[in-house]
Amino acid sequence: MHAWQAHMPAGMHLKSDGSSSDLSDPKGELTLKAFCAQRGYEHHDTERPVSLECFVKYGLAFQKRFVPQLESKLLVSLEKLPKSFRLRFSDGETVLAQRVLLATGIEQFKHMPDFLGGLPPELVSHSSQYGPTDHVAQKRVAVLGGGASALDLAALLHERGVDTSLIARQPTVEFHGVPGHRAIWRRMIRPTSGIGNGWRLRVFSGVPQLFHALPERLRRQQVHTLLGPATGWFMKDRIVGRVPILTGCTPLGATVRDGHVHLAVSTRDGTKQEIVVDHLIAATGYRIDLSRLSFMTDHLRSLLRTEGRAPALSSNFESSVPGLFFVGPASMNSFGPVVRFVYGARFTAKRISKHLARTRVGTYHAAMKRPANARASEMPVDPDVAAL
């Protein structure tokens, strides 16, 4: 729960419904609803947003109940050996393992636009760094972006008395619809799923294996177009009419002069405008890029087949390196948007656990047999896999 605790501001709410925010245990015993009932917290499947505080407490309670042996330490090196992996940790411990599941989340994949590169961190930051907001108090702050992170952070800063504005590329900012009864014909046209409404989301969240079966080009296109920038319905009253919003603004560049950030943008009618603030927050999302996982050795990275900069995965989440699995957002190009959310945990956990229970180390989909940048003869693989 480190990212939730350290990199998200107090007062935030999940944009996922309460019914879509369950972690996955074998019998489905400790749902968020059950946890809230045990602790006396208010909960509703759709009509009450889940607070960050509640979700963190739920996650920690879940861990203590089902994974009490958890060790918290920093991985500094992951190395491929002929028949195993060697993991080195910051405390000096070394572990050998035949299978490794990487659940790295999104922290290491934050995206900072090139035009902001090199600007001093005391003047420009990424939305993933909040957390505490004390260092931007008493400053003029602009939040760059139009998604949930941008809107949520802008609202929270405004409510804490920070002079805040929001700058977005899109012509309007989007909010999810207010939950409630939907007519049958509306549900037929846009059925409900655990991650949103619409037939594509319904199919891809219900049957991620179908998404996996699509051609790579189509999968990557769907990942980039499904679930565009939007935030929860409950944020609308906290943003509209309260936080100044500049939409249709395309950033052109940024400079620092006299201790201020000067952001140049092009507006919808093509005119140029300069926005001057004390601090700029880039709520510009995340991009999966294996090169950002600094603990992986160059040799291991060279053996991985990729799709774009994300790992290419078998139908069981296994990479082209036998025994190495990727879950969570890193698996999005293979399994679609459902794995970006807590809602996708059940599918992921059941799929991998069944696979590990019935297969030997090194058994993986034949389509994964030829990683990029390596000939088969150069790969240190198990004998069971060599015939592939």
C-alpha positions as CSV (number, residue, x, y, z in Angstrom):
1,M,0.0,0.0,0.0
2,H,3.0,2.3,-0.2
3,A,1.9,4.2,-3.2
4,W,-1.5,4.8,-1.7
5,Q,-0.1,6.0,1.6
6,A,2.9,8.1,0.4
7,H,2.0,9.3,-3.1
8,M,-1.7,10.3,-2.9
9,P,-3.0,13.3,-1.0
10,A,-5.1,12.9,2.1
11,G,-8.8,13.6,1.3
12,M,-8.7,11.8,-2.0
13,H,-11.4,9.3,-3.1
14,L,-11.2,6.4,-5.4
15,K,-13.0,6.9,-8.7
16,S,-13.9,3.2,-8.7
17,D,-17.2,2.3,-7.1
18,G,-17.3,0.5,-3.8
19,S,-18.4,-2.7,-5.4
20,S,-15.4,-2.6,-7.8
21,S,-12.7,-2.0,-5.1
22,D,-12.4,-5.5,-3.6
23,L,-9.0,-7.2,-3.2
24,S,-9.0,-10.9,-4.1
25,D,-8.8,-13.7,-1.5
26,P,-9.5,-17.3,-2.3
27,K,-13.0,-17.4,-0.9
28,G,-14.0,-13.8,-1.4
29,E,-14.4,-13.3,2.4
30,L,-12.8,-10.0,3.0
31,T,-14.5,-7.7,0.6
32,L,-14.4,-3.9,1.1
33,K,-18.1,-4.1,2.0
34,A,-17.4,-6.8,4.7
35,F,-14.4,-4.8,6.0
36,C,-16.5,-1.6,6.4
37,A,-19.3,-3.5,8.1
38,Q,-16.8,-5.0,10.6
39,R,-15.2,-1.6,11.3
40,G,-18.4,0.5,11.3
41,Y,-17.5,2.5,8.2
42,E,-20.2,3.8,5.9
43,H,-20.3,2.0,2.5
44,H,-22.4,1.8,-0.6
45,D,-21.7,-0.2,-3.7
46,T,-22.2,2.8,-6.0
47,E,-23.5,5.9,-4.3
48,R,-20.8,6.6,-1.8
49,P,-17.2,7.2,-3.0
50,V,-14.4,5.2,-1.3
51,S,-12.1,7.4,0.7
52,L,-8.3,7.0,0.4
53,E,-8.1,6.5,4.2
54,C,-10.7,3.7,4.2
55,F,-9.0,1.9,1.3
56,V,-5.6,2.1,2.9
57,K,-6.9,0.6,6.1
58,Y,-8.7,-2.1,4.1
59,G,-5.5,-3.0,2.2
60,L,-3.4,-3.2,5.4
61,A,-6.1,-5.3,7.1
62,F,-6.2,-7.6,4.1
63,Q,-2.4,-8.0,4.1
64,K,-2.3,-8.8,7.8
65,R,-5.0,-11.4,7.5
66,F,-3.8,-13.2,4.3
67,V,-0.1,-12.4,4.0
68,P,1.2,-11.9,7.5
69,Q,4.7,-13.1,6.5
70,L,5.1,-10.1,4.2
71,E,8.6,-8.6,4.2
72,S,9.1,-5.0,3.2
73,K,12.5,-4.3,1.6
74,L,13.9,-2.7,-1.5
75,L,14.9,-4.9,-4.5
76,V,18.1,-3.5,-6.1
77,S,18.9,-6.3,-8.6
78,L,17.0,-9.0,-10.5
79,E,19.3,-11.3,-12.5
80,K,18.6,-14.2,-14.8
81,L,20.6,-17.4,-14.1
82,P,20.5,-20.5,-16.3
83,K,17.7,-22.1,-14.3
84,S,16.6,-19.5,-11.7
85,F,16.6,-15.9,-10.8
86,R,18.9,-14.1,-8.3
87,L,17.3,-11.3,-6.3
88,R,19.5,-8.9,-4.3
89,F,18.0,-6.5,-1.7
90,S,19.2,-3.3,-0.2
91,D,19.9,-4.9,3.1
92,G,22.4,-7.3,1.5
93,E,20.1,-10.4,1.4
94,T,20.3,-12.5,-1.7
95,V,17.4,-14.9,-2.7
96,L,17.3,-17.5,-5.4
97,A,13.9,-18.2,-7.0
98,Q,12.6,-20.2,-9.9
99,R,9.6,-18.0,-10.4
100,V,9.3,-14.2,-9.9
101,L,6.1,-12.2,-10.0
102,L,6.6,-8.5,-10.5
103,A,3.8,-6.3,-9.2
104,T,5.5,-3.0,-9.5
105,G,2.4,-0.8,-9.7
106,I,2.8,2.6,-11.5
107,E,5.2,4.6,-9.3
108,Q,8.2,4.0,-11.5
109,F,6.3,4.7,-14.7
110,K,5.3,8.3,-14.1
111,H,5.5,10.4,-17.3
112,M,6.9,13.9,-17.4
113,P,6.6,15.7,-20.8
114,D,9.9,16.4,-22.5
115,F,9.4,20.1,-22.5
116,L,9.5,20.0,-18.6
117,G,12.7,18.0,-18.5
118,G,15.5,19.7,-16.7
119,L,13.4,22.3,-14.9
120,P,14.1,22.5,-11.2
121,P,12.1,20.1,-9.0
122,E,11.2,22.8,-6.5
123,L,9.3,24.5,-9.3
124,V,8.0,21.6,-11.4
125,S,6.7,18.2,-10.0
126,H,4.6,15.2,-11.0
127,S,1.2,14.5,-9.4
128,S,2.5,11.2,-8.1
129,Q,4.6,13.1,-5.5
130,Y,1.5,14.1,-3.5
131,G,1.3,13.1,-0.6
132,P,1.9,16.1,1.6
133,T,1.1,19.5,-0.1
134,D,2.8,21.8,2.4
135,H,5.6,22.9,0.1
136,V,3.1,24.5,-2.4
137,A,1.1,26.4,0.3
138,Q,1.0,30.1,-0.3
139,K,2.0,29.7,-3.9
140,R,0.2,30.1,-7.3
141,V,0.0,26.6,-8.6
142,A,-1.1,25.3,-12.0
143,V,-2.1,21.6,-12.5
144,L,-1.4,20.4,-16.1
145,G,-3.8,17.6,-17.2
146,G,-7.4,16.7,-17.5
147,G,-7.7,13.3,-15.9
148,A,-8.6,12.1,-12.5
149,S,-5.3,12.9,-10.9
150,A,-5.3,16.5,-12.2
151,L,-8.9,17.2,-11.2
152,D,-8.7,15.5,-7.8
153,L,-5.4,17.3,-6.9
154,A,-6.6,20.7,-8.2
155,A,-9.8,20.4,-6.0
156,L,-7.8,19.3,-2.9
157,L,-5.3,22.1,-3.3
158,H,-8.1,24.7,-3.7
159,E,-9.8,23.4,-0.6
160,R,-6.6,23.9,1.3
161,G,-6.4,27.5,0.3
162,V,-3.8,27.2,-2.4
163,D,-4.3,29.5,-5.4
164,T,-4.9,26.8,-8.0
165,S,-5.8,26.6,-11.7
166,L,-6.2,23.7,-14.1
167,I,-4.8,23.5,-17.6
168,A,-6.1,20.8,-20.0
169,R,-5.6,19.9,-23.6
170,Q,-9.2,18.6,-24.2
171,P,-12.0,21.0,-24.9
172,T,-13.9,20.0,-21.8
173,V,-13.2,18.1,-18.6
174,E,-15.2,14.9,-18.1
175,F,-16.9,13.5,-15.0
176,H,-18.5,10.1,-14.6
177,G,-22.3,9.9,-14.6
178,V,-24.1,10.1,-11.2
179,P,-25.0,6.5,-10.2
180,G,-28.6,5.6,-10.0
181,H,-31.3,3.6,-11.8
182,R,-30.7,3.2,-15.6
183,A,-33.6,2.4,-17.9
184,I,-33.4,-1.1,-19.5
185,W,-32.8,0.3,-23.0
186,R,-29.9,2.4,-21.7
187,R,-28.4,-0.7,-20.0
188,M,-28.8,-2.6,-23.3
189,I,-27.0,0.1,-25.3
190,R,-24.3,0.7,-22.7
191,P,-24.2,-2.2,-20.2
192,T,-22.5,-1.7,-16.8
193,S,-19.1,-3.3,-16.0
194,G,-16.8,-3.0,-13.0
195,I,-14.7,-0.4,-14.7
196,G,-17.4,1.7,-16.6
197,N,-20.3,1.5,-19.0
198,G,-20.3,0.3,-22.6
199,W,-20.0,-3.0,-24.5
200,R,-16.3,-2.9,-25.0
201,L,-15.6,-2.3,-21.3
202,R,-18.2,-5.0,-20.4
203,V,-16.5,-7.6,-22.7
204,F,-12.9,-6.7,-22.0
205,S,-13.4,-6.5,-18.2
206,G,-15.5,-9.7,-18.1
207,V,-13.3,-11.8,-20.5
208,P,-9.7,-10.4,-20.5
209,Q,-8.6,-13.5,-22.3
210,L,-10.5,-12.2,-25.3
211,F,-8.6,-9.0,-25.2
212,H,-5.4,-11.0,-25.0
213,A,-6.4,-12.9,-28.2
214,L,-6.6,-9.7,-30.3
215,P,-3.7,-8.7,-32.6
216,E,-1.1,-6.6,-30.9
217,R,-1.8,-3.5,-32.9
218,L,-5.5,-3.6,-32.0
219,R,-4.8,-4.2,-28.3
220,R,-2.5,-1.2,-28.1
221,Q,-5.0,1.0,-29.9
222,Q,-7.7,-0.1,-27.5
223,V,-5.5,0.6,-24.4
224,H,-4.9,4.1,-25.6
225,T,-8.6,4.9,-26.5
226,L,-10.7,3.1,-23.9
227,L,-11.4,5.0,-20.7
228,G,-10.2,8.5,-21.6
229,P,-9.5,11.2,-19.0
230,A,-12.3,11.5,-16.5
231,T,-12.9,11.6,-12.8
232,G,-15.6,10.6,-10.3
233,W,-19.1,12.1,-10.4
234,F,-18.6,13.3,-6.8
235,M,-15.8,15.7,-7.9
236,K,-17.9,17.9,-10.1
237,D,-19.3,20.2,-7.3
238,R,-15.7,20.5,-5.9
239,I,-14.3,21.7,-9.3
240,V,-16.8,23.5,-11.5
241,G,-17.2,27.1,-10.5
242,R,-14.5,26.8,-7.9
243,V,-11.2,26.1,-9.7
244,P,-10.3,28.2,-12.8
245,I,-10.2,25.8,-15.7
246,L,-8.4,26.5,-19.0
247,T,-9.4,23.9,-21.6
248,G,-8.2,23.4,-25.2
249,C,-4.7,24.5,-24.2
250,T,-1.8,22.7,-25.9
251,P,1.5,23.2,-24.1
252,L,4.3,24.5,-26.3
253,G,7.1,24.8,-23.8
254,A,8.1,26.1,-20.3
255,T,10.9,28.2,-19.0
256,V,12.0,29.5,-15.6
257,R,12.5,33.2,-15.1
258,D,12.9,35.1,-11.8
259,G,11.9,32.1,-9.8
260,H,8.6,31.5,-11.7
261,V,7.5,29.0,-14.3
262,H,6.4,30.5,-17.6
263,L,4.2,28.0,-19.5
264,A,3.6,28.8,-23.1
265,V,0.3,27.3,-24.6
266,S,-1.6,27.4,-27.8
267,T,-5.4,27.9,-27.3
268,R,-8.2,26.5,-29.4
269,D,-8.3,29.5,-31.8
270,G,-4.5,29.2,-32.4
271,T,-3.5,32.2,-30.2
272,K,-0.4,32.0,-28.0
273,Q,-0.7,32.6,-24.3
274,E,1.8,32.6,-21.4
275,I,0.8,31.4,-18.0
276,V,3.0,32.4,-15.1
277,V,2.9,30.4,-11.8
278,D,5.1,29.7,-8.8
279,H,4.8,25.9,-9.2
280,L,3.6,23.6,-12.0
281,I,2.3,20.1,-11.3
282,A,2.3,17.7,-14.2
283,A,-0.7,15.4,-13.8
284,T,0.4,13.8,-17.1
285,G,-0.1,10.1,-16.2
286,Y,2.1,7.1,-16.6
287,R,3.7,5.2,-19.4
288,I,4.8,1.6,-19.0
289,D,8.5,1.3,-19.9
290,L,10.6,-1.6,-18.8
291,S,13.7,0.5,-19.0
292,R,12.4,2.4,-15.9
293,L,12.7,-0.8,-13.8
294,S,16.3,-0.1,-12.7
295,F,16.6,-3.3,-10.7
296,M,16.5,-5.4,-13.8
297,T,19.9,-6.3,-15.2
298,D,20.7,-5.3,-18.8
299,H,21.0,-9.0,-19.7
300,L,17.6,-9.8,-18.3
301,R,16.0,-6.8,-20.1
302,S,17.6,-7.9,-23.4
303,L,15.8,-11.3,-23.2
304,L,12.4,-9.8,-22.7
305,R,10.1,-9.6,-25.7
306,T,8.2,-6.3,-25.7
307,E,5.1,-4.7,-27.2
308,G,6.0,-1.1,-27.4
309,R,7.9,-0.7,-24.1
310,A,5.7,-3.1,-22.1
311,P,6.4,-6.8,-21.7
312,A,4.7,-9.2,-24.1
313,L,2.9,-11.7,-21.9
314,S,1.4,-15.2,-22.4
315,S,-2.2,-15.8,-21.5
316,N,-1.0,-16.6,-18.0
317,F,1.0,-13.4,-17.5
318,E,4.3,-15.0,-18.1
319,S,6.9,-13.1,-20.1
320,S,9.3,-14.4,-22.7
321,V,11.7,-15.2,-19.9
322,P,10.4,-18.5,-18.4
323,G,9.3,-18.0,-14.8
324,L,9.1,-14.2,-14.9
325,F,5.6,-12.8,-14.6
326,F,4.3,-9.2,-14.7
327,V,0.9,-8.2,-13.2
328,G,-1.0,-4.9,-12.7
329,P,-0.6,-2.0,-15.0
330,A,2.5,-3.5,-16.6
331,S,0.3,-6.2,-18.1
332,M,-2.2,-3.7,-19.6
333,N,-1.1,-4.0,-23.2
334,S,-1.7,-7.8,-23.0
335,F,-5.0,-7.9,-21.0
336,G,-6.6,-4.5,-21.4
337,P,-7.7,-1.7,-19.0
338,V,-9.2,-4.0,-16.4
339,V,-5.7,-4.7,-14.9
340,R,-5.2,-1.0,-14.2
341,F,-7.8,-1.3,-11.5
342,V,-8.2,-3.1,-8.2
343,Y,-11.2,-4.8,-10.0
344,G,-8.8,-6.8,-12.1
345,A,-7.1,-8.4,-9.2
346,R,-9.4,-11.4,-9.0
347,F,-8.9,-12.4,-12.6
348,T,-5.1,-11.9,-12.4
349,A,-4.8,-13.8,-9.1
350,K,-6.9,-16.7,-10.1
351,R,-5.3,-17.0,-13.6
352,I,-1.8,-17.0,-12.3
353,S,-2.4,-19.2,-9.2
354,K,-4.1,-21.9,-11.3
355,H,-1.2,-21.8,-13.9
356,L,1.5,-22.1,-11.2
357,A,-0.3,-25.0,-9.6
358,R,-0.5,-27.1,-12.7
359,T,2.7,-26.3,-14.6
360,R,6.4,-26.9,-14.1
361,V,8.9,-24.0,-14.1
362,G,9.7,-22.9,-17.6
363,T,6.4,-23.9,-19.2
364,Y,5.0,-21.0,-21.2
365,H,3.1,-20.2,-24.3
366,A,4.9,-21.1,-27.5
367,A,4.3,-17.6,-28.9
368,M,6.6,-16.2,-26.3
369,K,9.6,-18.4,-27.3
370,R,11.5,-15.7,-29.3
371,P,12.3,-12.5,-27.3
372,A,13.4,-9.4,-29.0
373,N,17.2,-8.7,-29.4
374,A,18.2,-12.3,-28.7
375,R,18.6,-15.5,-30.8
376,A,17.1,-18.7,-29.4
377,S,20.5,-20.2,-29.2
378,E,21.7,-17.4,-26.9
379,M,18.9,-17.8,-24.3
380,P,19.6,-19.4,-21.0
381,V,16.5,-21.5,-20.9
382,D,15.4,-24.7,-19.0
383,P,15.6,-28.0,-21.0
384,D,11.8,-28.3,-20.9
385,V,11.6,-25.1,-22.9
386,A,14.5,-25.6,-25.3
387,A,12.3,-27.7,-27.7
388,L,10.0,-24.7,-28.2
